[in-house]
């Protein structure tokens, strides 16, 4: 028997500024200019920003007003999700020419397990280069890639040489790579957790590795176990070609804040109608209805109810949504409403994204 360990070969492909890049590809007048997809200088939230805009501190999830302050010459572009889905499908078709073990995380990124692949190529790094080149030649967009023995390290590595680059972290390089890594760059460590780790004297992977399992579980609960293992290069999560859908949701941000429940119900009817169509198309139903409310001050509230039976029809969804809406008084005017259905009747379904065709 051989003493040489057998490692998996995982590639994480991440498209570069995907939404913004699609807009610049389709409209030559936008190329080389700072653009934001989604939002406006008066309303909404930025969904994506071109690299030209990122130099000014424009990034996803910030308000359109803040983005315009950061970059006065910023150009706002309305999202075209049908187009992004079309391009994403072309990219995923390329992925499946190399392996059937493709796990999409969103329209613009995915994991590929190429340990055994359709090309018979033992080099994951060469395969990543070939895939990126094909995406550029056949689709017209650039992608970056991270290559390693597990999903966690590959995900981090894909961000290293962006845009249009890749990084391979070989098995013998994983521990030093993670030890030197700033804690804020660990996948799964958000802003709040980063600040908490700073307060505990954890600034790098080396600092994290020095903490005991008991210490990490005490301060971070179940996540502490995750941090303890990943900093040691241990992450056994498989690349799953069929991801489990935990919920199906639809939401909309309004041009003008809503202050009347009557107007909110009108919008919720439209949201529920679109949600119903998608649920029926994919033969999905669920027991838990959640109403999402985002107020004008950007604070967020959710109200949920679980039924003893599965539902998928608009009338039944709205019956519960109305109950949740009137559960308590609104504390302010509302800028966003959403409905989600969870506790679903199926265990394995492809991820579903519901994007409503409402005017911004």
N, C-alpha and C positions, 0 to 999 in steps of 0.2 A: 504493500500500500504506500502511496505517496504521502509525504509529510507536508507537501505544498498545499496551503489552503486554497479553496475555490471561492473566488469572489464574484459577486454580481457586477454587471456593467450597466450602469444607469446614466442616462442622458436627460438633463432638464433643458428643454428648449423654451426660450422666452423671447417673443417678438419685441423689437425695439420700438417703444412709443407707438404701439400698434394702431390705436384709433387715429391719432394725429398723423401717423405715417401713411395710412390709407387715404386720408383727406389730401395730403400733399402729393401723393402719387396720382390721384384722380384729378387734381386741380393744380396744374403747373404754376399758377399765379401764387400759390401758397408756399411753394418750395423755398427753403432758406429763410422763412419768416416765422416769428413767434406766434404760434396758434394754440388755442385751447378748445378742446371739444367738450361741449356741454356748458351750461351756465351762460351768463351774460354779465355785462358790467353793472347791472342793477340787481339781478336775481340769480338764483341757482348755484350749483356747485360744479366745479371743474371735474370732468370725468377722466381727461387725459390731456397731457401737454407735450408739445414738440420739444426736441432738445434745445432749439433756439429759445423757447420760452423758459425752459428749466434753468437757464443761466441767470434768469432774473428772479428765481425763487418761485416760479409758478409750477405747481404740481397738482396731482389729483387730490380731491377731497377738500381743497380750500374753496372759499366762496369766490364767486365771480368778481365781486367788488374788491376783495383783497388781491386777486390776481391782476386786476386792472391797475391797482395802486402800485403793485410790484413792477408791472411792465405796461406803461401807458400806451405803447404801440401794439399791444396784444390784439390779435384777431380771434373773435369767437366764432366757432363753427358748430352748427346744429348736428347732433349725432345722427348717424345712419346705421342703425343696428342690423338691418337686413343686409346691408353691404358688408359689414364686418363679419357677419355670420357666413356670408358667401365666400369671402376670402379665407376665413378660418377653415371652412370645409375643404378648400383646395389644399391648404397646408396639411391638414390631417390626412388627406388622401396620400400625400407624400410620406408621412410618418408610417402609414400602414403598408407601404411598399418595403419597409425595413423590418417591422415587427408588428404583431397583433397585440402586444402588451403595451398599449398606449393609454395613459391615464390623463385625461384633460383636467386642468385645474380651472380654466376659463377659456374664453375664445382665443387668447393670445399666449397661452403657455401649457405645457404638457410634460409628463414624464414618459420616457421610453426605456423599457428593459430590453437591451440588445445583447444580453449574455449569450443567447442563441438567437440568431437573426436570419432573415431571408436571403441576405447577401453572402452569408458564410464568411464574413469579415471578422476576424478576432479583435480588431482594434476599434474600440468605442470612440476614440478621439478622431480617427479617420472617418468613421461613419458620421460623426457630428459635423465635421467639415463638409462632407458630401451633402448631407441634408441641408445645411445652411446655404450652400452654393445652389442647390436645386430650388430652394425657396426664393432665392434672389433671382435666378434665371427664369423660373416659371411663374412666379407671382409678382416679383418686382419689389419685394421688401427685404430688409435685413433682419437677421435673428442672431441672438447670442445663445451660448450653450455652456452648461456646466457638466462635467463628466466625473463620476466617481463610483464608489462601490455601494452607495446607498442614496436614497432620495434626499435626505437632510443635507449632506455635503454637496451633492450635485446642485441643489437649489441655491445654496450660498455661492457656489463657484460660478454660476451663470451670470451673476451680477458683477463679477470682477473685471471683465474686459469689455463691458458695454460701452458704446454700441458696436455691433457687428464684430464680435470677438468670441473667444471661448477659453475656458480654463479647465485643465484636467488635474485632479488631485488623486495621485496614485496611492495605493494602500499604505506604503511606507511613509507617505507625506501627510496623512490625515491628522495624526496627533499634533505634530508641530504646527500644521495649518490652523487647527482649531485653538491651540494654546495661544497663538499670536492674535487671534481674531478679536476685535473689539466686541464687547457683549451686545452692543446695539445692533450688530450685524448678524447675530444668531437668529435664524429663522424661527419665528414663534415667540420672540421676545419683543413685545411692543413698547410704546413710550412709557406707559405706567410701570410695567415690569422693569424696564431699564432703569428708571429713577429709583425704584425700590432696591435693585441690585447695587446701584451706586451707593445708596445709603448703607448697604451691608458690606461695602468695600470690594464689590465685584465689578471690575472694569474690563477684564479680558477673559479669554477662555482659561488661562492659567489660574486666575483667581477663582473662577467657577469650579475648576477641577480640584482645587484645594479644599473645598467644602465637602463635608460628609453627607451621605444620603439622608441621615436623620436631620441635619441642619437644613437642607434644601426642602425636605418634606414639611418641616416645621413652618418654614416661611412661605412656601409656595404650593403646599398641598400636593395633589397628584402631579402637577406640572413639575414639581421638584424632582420626582423620579425620572421624568423625561429629560430634564436638564442634566441630571447626574449621568445618564447613559449617553446622551448625544455628544457631550464634551469628550467622551472617551471613544467616540467614533462608532457607537453602537446604536443602530437604527434599523430594525428589521422589517419595517413596513414594506409590503409588496406593492409593485405597480399593478393597479387593478384596472382592467380595461372596462369593467362595468362598475361604476361608482354608485354607492347607495344614495338615493335621493332622500334626504330627511325632511325636506319641505319644498313647497312650491309657493312662490310669492309674486305679487305685483304691487307696484307703488307708483306714485306720481307726485312731482313737485309742481306747485302752482305758480302762475305768473303773479297773482295777487293773493295775499293771505286770506283765508276763509275764517269768518268769525261766527257764522250761523250754522247750526247743525243741519238745517234744511239744505243749504248749499253743499255741505259735506256729504249728506246722503246721496245727492245727485251724482257727485263724483265717485262715491263708493259703489253706486250701481254700475257705473261704467267700468270701474276696476274689476268688480265681481263678474261682470259679463265676459271680459277678456280672460279672466282666470278660469271661468267655467269652460270656455272653449278649449283651452290648453289641457285642462284636467280630463275632459272627455276624449280629446284626441289621443292622449297617452294612456287612457283607461286607468286613471289614478283617482283615488278618493282618500279622504282623511277624516279624523275625528276631532282634531284640535284646530280651532280658528283663532288667529291672532290679529288684532287690529293694531297697526303701528301709527303713531301720531308724532309728528315733529312740529314743534311750536316755532313761532317767529323768532324766539331767542335761541333757536337751535337745540334746545333741550328736547329729549325724546322720551316717549312713554309707550309702553305696550300693554294691551289688555287681552287676556286669553280665556277661552272656555273650551273644555273637552266634553264632547258628546258621547253617549253610549253606543253610537252607531256611525258608520262611514257616510260621508256626504260628498257630493261633487256638483250639485245643481245650484245655480245662482240663487234661487228662491230660499233654499235652506241656508246657504252661506249668508245671505243678507239678513235673514231672520236673526241669526246670532250676532252679526255685525251691528245691527241696530241696537240690540241689547247691550253690547259692549260700548257703543258710542254714547248711550245715555246712562252708562253705569255711574258716571260722575261728571261734574261740570268741567268744561275746558278751562284751563288756567290762563290761556292766552289765545291769540289768533293762530291759525294753523297754516303752515307752509307746505306740508307733505302728509299724505295719507297712504297707507298700504294695508293689504290683506295677505295673510299667508295661511296655508293649510299644511299641517304636519300630522304626525302620528298616522302615517300613510298605510294603505292596504297592500303595499308591495315592498319587497325587500331589495330587489335589484332592478334599477331603472337607470337609464342614461340621465345625466344631469339636465335639468330643464331650466331655461332662462326665459322669463316672461318680460318682454319690453313693450310697454304700451305705446301706441301711436298717437299720443296726445301732443298738441302744440305746447311748446315750452312757454 
